Each structure stands twice: as C-alpha cells, then as structure tokens.
C-alpha cells in the first residue's frame, strides 16, 4: 500500500513538473526568481523530448509500482485521469519533436511578454 501511494505521488510530481516546464514562465511574472528554477526545468523537458530519453521520474514510479506488487497500472483515480496525459498512446518520435518545440515556443513567448519593455500610450 505504501509503495503504491508513493508511486501515485511520483506520478503527480511528474505531472506537476511537466506543467511547470511548459508554463513555468507564467509564474515568473510574480516571482522573478522562478526564472532560475524554470529555465533548467524547461531545458530538461526539451532535452528529454528531443532525445527520446526516459525521465528519471518514470523509472522511480515503475520501481515503486513493482515494489507494490503491480505489473501494470490498475486504474486508481490518479492513474485513470493522469496517465493518458503523461504517457499518451501513440507517442512517436515525431510527436516528441512537436512537444519539444512546444516547450520552447510557449516559454519564449511568455518570457518575451514578461521582459519586453512596453511603452505607455499617450
């Protein structure tokens, strides 16, 4: 039971990291110091998607599920709603390239909006 709960926590952490890597620049609008945390997270997300590597959080989750005696996902609430987002069916290298590009484009757009000097209209 404890290993399964830990695996679910890792799954939630994984989703939170993905959201932060994708949209973390928006959080920097209020807390500029988050840029220092977000840029490495976005770079890691870009790197993982571009190279097709497996995130260490996936390994941690799988280890915990095996320790919990699970051979696969047994459709808990968290798994049912989040697995398809984190591990989509039909994930191909081409889709991973698109995802990597989305990480860059979305974050560059947000940072440009945050740091581009705006002129007051007269």
VMD Tcl script that draws the C-alpha trace (Angstrom):
set ca {
  {0.00 0.00 0.00}
  {2.78 2.43 0.90}
  {4.67 1.75 -2.34}
  {1.54 2.26 -4.40}
  {0.85 5.56 -2.64}
  {4.46 6.62 -3.23}
  {4.11 5.70 -6.92}
  {0.96 7.83 -7.16}
  {2.81 10.73 -5.52}
  {5.62 10.38 -8.06}
  {3.01 10.37 -10.84}
  {1.56 13.64 -9.51}
  {5.04 15.11 -9.18}
  {5.73 14.08 -12.77}
  {2.62 15.88 -13.99}
  {3.48 18.96 -11.93}
  {6.98 19.01 -13.44}
  {5.57 18.75 -16.96}
  {3.17 21.63 -16.34}
  {5.95 23.70 -14.75}
  {8.34 23.01 -17.65}
  {5.67 24.02 -20.13}
  {4.10 27.02 -18.37}
  {6.55 27.95 -15.62}
  {7.47 31.20 -17.31}
  {3.99 32.49 -16.45}
  {4.75 32.00 -12.76}
  {7.83 34.20 -13.18}
  {5.57 37.20 -13.73}
  {5.06 37.49 -9.98}
  {8.21 35.84 -8.71}
  {11.14 36.70 -10.95}
  {13.48 34.33 -9.07}
  {11.50 31.42 -10.54}
  {13.26 32.07 -13.84}
  {16.36 30.49 -12.26}
  {14.39 27.33 -11.47}
  {12.22 27.27 -14.56}
  {14.84 27.59 -17.28}
  {16.70 24.40 -16.25}
  {13.34 22.58 -15.92}
  {12.27 23.70 -19.40}
  {15.68 22.77 -20.80}
  {15.39 19.30 -19.25}
  {11.87 18.85 -20.69}
  {13.12 19.94 -24.10}
  {16.12 17.60 -23.86}
  {14.05 14.58 -22.80}
  {11.52 15.08 -25.59}
  {14.11 15.84 -28.25}
  {16.36 12.87 -27.46}
  {13.61 10.37 -26.63}
  {15.08 9.66 -23.22}
  {13.02 8.43 -20.32}
  {12.62 10.82 -17.41}
  {14.04 9.56 -14.09}
  {10.62 10.09 -12.54}
  {9.30 7.34 -14.81}
  {11.94 4.96 -13.51}
  {11.11 5.91 -9.92}
  {7.40 5.37 -10.47}
  {7.92 1.99 -12.15}
  {10.26 0.87 -9.37}
  {7.67 1.77 -6.75}
  {4.88 0.04 -8.66}
  {6.94 -3.15 -8.94}
  {7.70 -2.97 -5.21}
  {3.95 -2.59 -4.63}
  {3.42 -5.87 -6.49}
  {1.86 -4.26 -9.54}
  {2.70 -5.48 -13.00}
  {0.92 -2.61 -14.64}
  {-1.47 0.19 -13.83}
  {-4.62 -0.93 -12.09}
  {-6.71 2.18 -12.73}
  {-6.63 4.07 -9.47}
  {-8.18 7.53 -9.53}
  {-4.83 9.22 -10.15}
  {-3.80 6.72 -12.78}
  {-7.10 6.87 -14.60}
  {-7.02 10.66 -15.01}
  {-3.31 11.39 -15.33}
  {-1.63 8.51 -17.12}
  {-3.01 9.42 -20.54}
  {-1.62 12.94 -20.13}
  {1.86 11.88 -19.03}
  {2.15 8.72 -21.13}
  {-0.10 9.29 -24.18}
  {-0.95 6.43 -26.51}
  {0.70 6.68 -29.90}
  {3.66 8.71 -28.69}
  {6.09 8.73 -31.63}
  {9.42 10.46 -32.21}
  {7.65 12.99 -34.42}
  {5.18 13.80 -31.65}
  {8.09 14.14 -29.21}
  {9.74 16.66 -31.57}
  {6.50 18.65 -31.63}
  {6.28 18.53 -27.82}
  {9.89 19.70 -27.52}
  {9.13 22.58 -29.88}
  {6.02 23.48 -27.86}
  {8.10 23.74 -24.69}
  {10.42 26.22 -26.39}
  {7.81 28.25 -28.28}
  {5.41 28.65 -25.35}
  {8.15 29.64 -22.92}
  {9.88 32.03 -25.32}
  {6.53 33.72 -25.94}
  {5.81 34.07 -22.24}
  {9.29 35.35 -21.42}
  {9.13 37.81 -24.32}
  {5.84 39.12 -22.98}
  {7.25 39.37 -19.45}
  {10.51 41.08 -20.28}
  {9.74 43.05 -23.43}
  {9.55 46.73 -22.49}
  {6.11 48.11 -23.15}
  {5.58 51.76 -23.91}
  {2.74 53.62 -22.32}
  {0.29 55.05 -24.82}
  {-0.10 58.82 -24.76}
}
mol new
graphics top color blue
foreach p $ca { graphics top sphere $p radius 0.5 }
foreach p [lrange $ca 0 end-1] q [lrange $ca 1 end] { graphics top cylinder $p $q radius 0.2 }
display resetview
